[in-house]
Amino acid sequence: MVLKCKLFVAATIAALGFSTSSIAQVYPEDILKYSKNYFESGAKAGADFQQLSAHPILADYSVGGNAGIYVKRRIRNFGIQLEVSASNAQYTTQYPVAFNYELSHTHYADSSTKGIFNALYLNVPLLLEVRPGEHFAFQFGAQYSYLLSFKDKNTAFAARYGTDQILNKSNIALVTGFELDIYKDFKMGARYAMGTSDMNAGKFKPLTDKWSANSAQVFFLYRFEKWGRR
């Protein structure tokens, strides 16, 4: 009887050891796959719709592109995501550049050429994440944008006014959006950023209206790596 008990204990210990070893071996691919406590990094790319609410720029949304990288920390149904991306836009003046913007909102013109500007932004959003489901996440937070480049595409504006640097460089925006897992490491998402900073650099005095830069994004993400522990 004692011998049978010893054999049973030994067999149990051996089985536990084998099970622990097996779990350790499959951990990276299997256990982490279902973990809710991990880091991940990846890339994103998509379409960007920029709106510059600035007289004398058209208030229409300009279609451009956006691309960048991100890193995320998830803890159960919550997370925090830091992203760095670049986006571009093209703005067109509402009236020909010969209109006298500096005097008042009533203009005269002697040319049919409109000013066209190309803008390139660097965006750094910091987002909090809430997951009501395993494959869907709401995101909200703040974004800092820096105007890397702003050029007069057809030189009409610079020739008339002597400068094309009509915007301030920095913008702070409030951001909201969502992300959706679609297949393995692929995701998609949408986001809206409402600018809070005054982008008017004061080149059109006495027009001191507050100018704001807003944007909407539709994008795809690809996860490069996922690491952490259960």
C-alpha positions as CSV (number, residue, x, y, z in Angstrom):
1,M,0.0,0.0,0.0
2,V,2.8,2.4,0.9
3,L,4.6,1.5,-2.3
4,K,1.5,2.3,-4.4
5,C,1.1,5.7,-2.6
6,K,4.7,6.5,-3.4
7,L,4.3,5.5,-7.0
8,F,1.1,7.6,-7.3
9,V,2.8,10.7,-5.8
10,A,5.8,10.3,-8.1
11,A,3.6,9.9,-11.2
12,T,1.6,13.0,-10.2
13,I,4.7,15.1,-9.7
14,A,6.0,13.9,-13.1
15,A,2.7,14.8,-14.8
16,L,2.7,18.3,-13.3
17,G,6.3,18.8,-14.4
18,F,5.5,17.8,-17.9
19,S,2.4,20.0,-18.0
20,T,4.4,23.1,-16.8
21,S,7.1,22.4,-19.3
22,S,4.5,22.1,-22.1
23,I,2.8,25.4,-21.1
24,A,6.2,27.2,-21.1
25,Q,6.9,25.9,-24.6
26,V,3.7,27.1,-26.1
27,Y,3.5,30.4,-24.2
28,P,4.8,32.8,-26.9
29,E,2.4,31.7,-29.6
30,D,-0.6,30.5,-27.7
31,I,-0.9,32.0,-24.2
32,L,0.2,35.5,-25.3
33,K,-2.3,35.3,-28.2
34,Y,-5.2,35.4,-25.7
35,S,-3.5,37.6,-23.1
36,K,-5.0,41.0,-22.1
37,N,-1.8,42.3,-20.6
38,Y,0.8,43.1,-23.2
39,F,2.7,45.7,-25.3
40,E,2.4,45.9,-29.1
41,S,3.9,48.0,-31.9
42,G,3.0,48.5,-35.5
43,A,2.4,50.8,-38.5
44,K,-0.5,52.7,-39.9
45,A,-1.5,54.2,-43.3
46,G,-4.6,55.7,-44.7
47,A,-6.5,58.8,-46.0
48,D,-6.5,62.1,-44.2
49,F,-9.2,64.8,-44.6
50,Q,-7.9,68.2,-43.5
51,Q,-10.0,71.3,-42.9
52,L,-8.5,74.7,-42.3
53,S,-11.2,77.1,-41.0
54,A,-9.3,80.2,-42.0
55,H,-10.4,83.2,-44.0
56,P,-9.5,83.4,-46.9
57,I,-8.9,79.6,-47.2
58,L,-11.8,77.5,-48.5
59,A,-13.4,75.6,-45.6
60,D,-13.7,72.4,-47.7
61,Y,-12.0,69.2,-46.5
62,S,-8.8,68.5,-48.4
63,V,-8.0,64.9,-49.2
64,G,-4.4,63.8,-48.3
65,G,-2.6,60.8,-46.8
66,N,-1.2,59.8,-43.4
67,A,1.3,57.2,-42.4
68,G,3.2,56.5,-39.1
69,I,4.1,54.1,-36.4
70,Y,2.6,53.4,-32.9
71,V,3.3,51.6,-29.6
72,K,0.5,50.4,-27.3
73,R,0.2,49.2,-23.7
74,R,-2.9,47.1,-23.0
75,I,-4.0,46.2,-19.5
76,R,-7.2,44.1,-19.6
77,N,-9.9,46.3,-21.2
78,F,-7.9,49.5,-21.1
79,G,-4.9,50.8,-22.9
80,I,-2.7,53.7,-23.8
81,Q,-1.3,54.4,-27.3
82,L,1.5,56.7,-28.5
83,E,1.7,57.4,-32.2
84,V,4.0,59.4,-34.5
85,S,2.7,60.1,-38.0
86,A,2.9,62.4,-41.0
87,S,0.0,63.8,-43.0
88,N,-0.3,66.1,-45.9
89,A,-3.0,68.5,-47.2
90,Q,-3.6,71.1,-50.0
91,Y,-5.5,74.3,-49.3
92,T,-6.9,76.7,-51.8
93,T,-7.9,80.4,-51.3
94,Q,-11.6,81.1,-51.6
95,Y,-10.9,84.1,-53.9
96,P,-8.2,85.1,-56.4
97,V,-5.0,86.2,-54.6
98,A,-5.3,89.8,-55.9
99,F,-8.3,90.3,-53.6
100,N,-7.4,92.8,-50.9
101,Y,-7.6,90.6,-47.8
102,E,-5.9,93.1,-45.6
103,L,-8.5,95.8,-45.7
104,S,-11.8,94.0,-44.9
105,H,-13.9,91.0,-45.8
106,T,-15.2,93.0,-48.9
107,H,-12.7,92.4,-51.7
108,Y,-11.8,93.5,-55.1
109,A,-9.8,91.5,-57.7
110,D,-7.7,92.0,-60.8
111,S,-6.7,88.3,-61.3
112,S,-8.4,85.0,-61.5
113,T,-5.5,83.1,-60.0
114,K,-6.1,81.5,-56.6
115,G,-3.5,80.7,-54.1
116,I,-2.7,77.0,-53.6
117,F,-0.7,75.7,-50.6
118,N,0.8,72.4,-49.8
119,A,1.1,71.5,-46.1
120,L,3.0,68.7,-44.4
121,Y,2.3,68.0,-40.7
122,L,4.0,65.9,-38.0
123,N,1.4,64.5,-35.6
124,V,1.9,63.0,-32.1
125,P,-1.4,61.8,-30.6
126,L,-1.5,60.3,-27.1
127,L,-4.7,58.2,-26.7
128,L,-6.5,56.3,-24.0
129,E,-8.3,53.2,-25.0
130,V,-11.5,51.5,-23.7
131,R,-12.5,48.1,-25.0
132,P,-16.2,47.2,-24.7
133,G,-15.4,44.0,-26.6
134,E,-12.3,41.9,-27.4
135,H,-12.0,43.2,-31.0
136,F,-13.2,46.8,-30.7
137,A,-11.8,49.8,-28.9
138,F,-12.9,53.4,-28.4
139,Q,-10.0,55.9,-28.3
140,F,-9.8,59.5,-27.0
141,G,-7.0,61.9,-26.1
142,A,-5.0,64.8,-27.4
143,Q,-2.7,65.4,-30.4
144,Y,0.2,67.7,-30.9
145,S,0.8,68.7,-34.6
146,Y,3.7,70.6,-36.0
147,L,3.7,72.2,-39.4
148,L,6.8,70.9,-41.1
149,S,6.3,72.6,-44.4
150,F,3.8,75.1,-45.9
151,K,4.5,76.1,-49.5
152,D,2.8,78.3,-52.1
153,K,2.4,75.7,-54.9
154,N,1.8,78.2,-57.8
155,T,3.7,81.1,-56.2
156,A,0.7,83.4,-56.9
157,F,0.2,84.2,-53.2
158,A,3.8,84.9,-52.4
159,A,4.2,87.1,-55.4
160,R,1.2,89.2,-54.3
161,Y,1.9,89.5,-50.6
162,G,5.6,88.8,-50.3
163,T,5.2,85.7,-48.0
164,D,3.3,82.4,-47.9
165,Q,4.0,81.8,-44.2
166,I,0.5,82.6,-43.0
167,L,0.1,79.8,-40.4
168,N,1.4,79.2,-36.9
169,K,3.5,76.1,-36.6
170,S,1.9,74.3,-33.6
171,N,-1.6,72.9,-33.0
172,I,-3.2,71.1,-30.1
173,A,-6.3,69.0,-30.9
174,L,-8.8,66.9,-29.1
175,V,-9.1,63.4,-30.6
176,T,-11.7,60.7,-30.6
177,G,-12.1,57.6,-32.7
178,F,-12.1,53.8,-32.7
179,E,-10.1,50.8,-33.9
180,L,-11.4,47.4,-35.0
181,D,-9.5,44.1,-35.4
182,I,-10.3,42.7,-38.8
183,Y,-7.9,39.7,-39.4
184,K,-5.0,38.4,-37.4
185,D,-2.5,41.3,-37.1
186,F,-4.6,43.7,-39.3
187,K,-6.8,46.4,-38.0
188,M,-8.8,49.4,-39.3
189,G,-9.9,52.6,-37.6
190,A,-11.2,56.1,-37.9
191,R,-10.4,59.3,-36.0
192,Y,-11.4,62.9,-35.7
193,A,-9.2,65.7,-34.4
194,M,-10.7,69.1,-33.4
195,G,-8.0,71.8,-33.3
196,T,-8.0,74.1,-30.3
197,S,-5.0,76.4,-31.2
198,D,-5.2,79.6,-33.2
199,M,-3.3,78.9,-36.5
200,N,-3.5,82.6,-37.7
201,A,0.0,83.9,-37.8
202,G,-1.3,87.5,-38.2
203,K,-0.2,88.1,-41.8
204,F,-3.6,89.6,-42.8
205,K,-3.9,92.5,-40.4
206,P,-6.4,93.7,-39.2
207,L,-8.0,90.3,-39.9
208,T,-7.5,88.7,-36.4
209,D,-10.0,85.9,-36.7
210,K,-9.1,82.7,-35.0
211,W,-8.1,80.0,-37.5
212,S,-8.5,76.3,-36.6
213,A,-7.2,73.2,-38.2
214,N,-9.4,70.0,-38.0
215,S,-8.9,66.6,-39.5
216,A,-10.6,63.2,-40.0
217,Q,-8.7,60.0,-40.7
218,V,-9.6,56.6,-42.0
219,F,-6.7,54.1,-41.8
220,F,-5.4,50.5,-41.6
221,L,-2.9,49.2,-39.0
222,Y,-0.5,46.3,-39.1
223,R,0.9,44.9,-35.8
224,F,4.6,44.2,-36.1
225,E,5.1,42.7,-32.6
226,K,3.2,41.8,-29.5
227,W,5.0,41.0,-26.2
228,G,4.3,40.8,-22.5
229,R,2.9,38.3,-20.1
230,R,-0.4,36.9,-19.0
